[in-house]
Amino acid sequence: MKTAAPIGLAVLISLPSLATADERAAVREACKADAQANCSVLMSRSKIIACLAENADKVSNGCASALKVASCNAKAPDVLKAAFPCTP
């Protein structure tokens, strides 16, 4: 039986209003394992972002760094900006 992680991860990877293409690629690369470990049953982009924010103390340094860059985007969700303040 397939789990929801690949679907949720695919949504996370798209992040259309969150980041540029380069930022999406960085988040995808840096956060794949973190999303699978902490958010495996979540499917929507907003729920995965909220989950990563809720587990900010558990995500890898690489994922946190990528999310801090992505949170600089004006369209980034407030929950992301609060958990991972902008670091260009």
C-alpha positions as CSV (number, residue, x, y, z in Angstrom):
1,M,0.0,0.0,0.0
2,K,1.3,3.4,-0.9
3,T,1.6,6.1,1.8
4,A,0.6,9.8,1.4
5,A,4.2,11.0,1.7
6,P,4.9,11.1,-2.1
7,I,1.8,13.1,-2.8
8,G,2.5,15.5,0.0
9,L,6.1,15.8,-1.0
10,A,5.0,16.5,-4.6
11,V,2.8,19.4,-3.4
12,L,5.7,20.7,-1.2
13,I,8.0,20.6,-4.1
14,S,5.7,22.7,-6.3
15,L,5.3,25.6,-3.7
16,P,4.0,27.8,-6.5
17,S,3.4,30.9,-4.4
18,L,6.2,30.4,-1.9
19,A,9.4,30.7,-3.9
20,T,11.3,31.0,-7.1
21,A,12.2,27.9,-9.1
22,D,15.7,27.9,-7.6
23,E,14.2,28.2,-4.1
24,R,11.8,25.4,-4.8
25,A,14.6,23.2,-5.9
26,A,16.6,24.0,-2.8
27,V,13.6,23.3,-0.5
28,R,12.9,20.0,-2.4
29,E,16.5,18.9,-2.0
30,A,17.0,20.0,1.6
31,C,13.6,19.1,3.1
32,K,12.6,15.8,1.4
33,A,13.7,13.6,4.3
34,D,12.4,16.1,6.9
35,A,8.9,16.1,5.2
36,Q,8.9,12.3,5.0
37,A,10.0,11.9,8.6
38,N,7.8,14.5,10.2
39,C,4.8,15.0,7.8
40,S,4.3,11.7,6.1
41,V,0.5,11.6,6.3
42,L,-0.1,15.2,5.3
43,M,-1.1,15.9,1.7
44,S,-1.7,19.6,1.1
45,R,1.1,22.2,0.7
46,S,-0.2,24.3,3.5
47,K,-0.4,21.4,5.8
48,I,3.2,20.3,5.0
49,I,4.5,23.8,5.5
50,A,2.6,24.0,8.8
51,C,4.0,20.7,9.8
52,L,7.6,21.7,9.0
53,A,7.0,24.9,10.9
54,E,5.6,23.0,13.9
55,N,8.6,20.7,13.8
56,A,11.1,23.5,13.2
57,D,13.3,22.3,16.0
58,K,13.5,18.8,14.3
59,V,14.3,19.7,10.7
60,S,17.8,19.5,9.4
61,N,20.0,22.5,9.1
62,G,19.8,22.3,5.4
63,C,16.0,22.3,5.3
64,A,15.8,25.1,7.8
65,S,18.3,27.2,5.7
66,A,16.3,26.6,2.6
67,L,13.0,27.5,4.3
68,K,14.6,30.7,5.7
69,V,15.5,31.7,2.2
70,A,12.0,30.8,0.9
71,S,10.4,32.8,3.7
72,C,11.9,35.9,2.2
73,N,9.3,35.7,-0.6
74,A,6.5,38.1,0.0
75,K,3.9,35.4,-0.8
76,A,5.4,32.9,1.8
77,P,2.8,31.8,4.4
78,D,2.9,33.6,7.7
79,V,3.5,30.3,9.6
80,L,6.6,29.8,7.5
81,K,7.9,33.3,8.1
82,A,7.3,32.9,11.9
83,A,9.1,29.6,12.2
84,F,11.9,30.3,9.7
85,P,12.6,34.0,9.6
86,C,14.0,35.4,6.4
87,T,17.7,34.9,5.8
88,P,18.7,35.9,2.3
